[in-house]
Amino acid sequence: EVQLVESGGTLAQPGRSLRLSCTVSGFTFDVYAMNWVRQAPGKGLEWVGFVRNKTYGATTEYAASVKGRFTVSRDDSRSIAYLQMDSLKPEDTAIYYCSRLNYEDSNGYYPDYWGQGTLVTVSS
Amino acid sequence: DIQMTQSPSSLSASVGDRVTITCRASQGISNFLAWFQVKPGKAPKSLIYAASSLQTGVPSRFSGSGSGTDFTLTISSLQPEDFATYYCQHYSNYPRTFGQGTRLEIK
C-alpha cells in the first residue's frame, strides 16, 4: 500500500526556518518525483514545488511565492522528501501536503498519491 | 502564468444526481489537466489525469473530458461520499496552477 506521511509542522515565528518531511512507503521512492502543495486556512490549493528523481538530476521547480526561500530535496536512502522553509512569513501559514508524481512521456508529471498534510503556523 | 477558472464555485445537489464541474485555462494546455477531491482532515484524492484518464481505484461514476482550454469533470450519480471540494490543476508548464475549487454540498 502506498503511504505518504508528512511531519514537522508546528508554530514558527516570522523569519525563522522549518523543515518538513514526507516519509513514504509502499513504492520504490527513487523512481518518482515528489511534490509539495499547500492550503492556507479557508483558501484553495497552491502548488509549492517539486523535485525530480536522480535520473533527471533531482532538479527542482518552484512557485514564485516561495522561490529563493523554500527548497525541496530528497534522501533516497531513507525514502524521505523534504521541504526546507526559510524566511517564513505569516502568509506561509497553511497545511502542507506532499504527493507522489507519476511520469509518462506523453503526459508529463502528474500527482497520484497524497499524504494527509502537516500544519504550519507562522505567527509571532 | 496560466490561470485556471472553475465554475461553479459551489453547487448543491442530491444523492443520485448527475453533476458537471467546468475548468477553463487561460491558454491552451493540451490535455495536461488533473482533477482532485479534497475533504477536511483527509489526504486529497487524485481522480483524473490527462484530462480523461481515471486514476487507479477511482469509481467509474467519475469521468473527465476536454482538451485545449475547456475541461469538465462529471459525476454520473452522486454518492454520499462524493460531497467534497473539487480542484482542477494544469501541469502544462510552470507554475502549476489550480482552479479556485468547487464546493459540492448536499441539497
Interface residues (C-beta under 8 A of the other chain):
Chain A: L4 V37 Q39 G44 L45 E46 W47 E61 Y62 A63 A64 Y97 S99 N102 E104 S106 N107 G108 Y109 Y110 P111 D112 Y113 W114 G115 Q116 G117
Chain B: N31 F32 A34 F36 V38 G41 K42 A43 P44 K45 S46 Y49 A50 S53 Q55 T56 Y87 Q89 Y91 S92 Y94 P95 R96 T97 F98 G99 Q100 G101
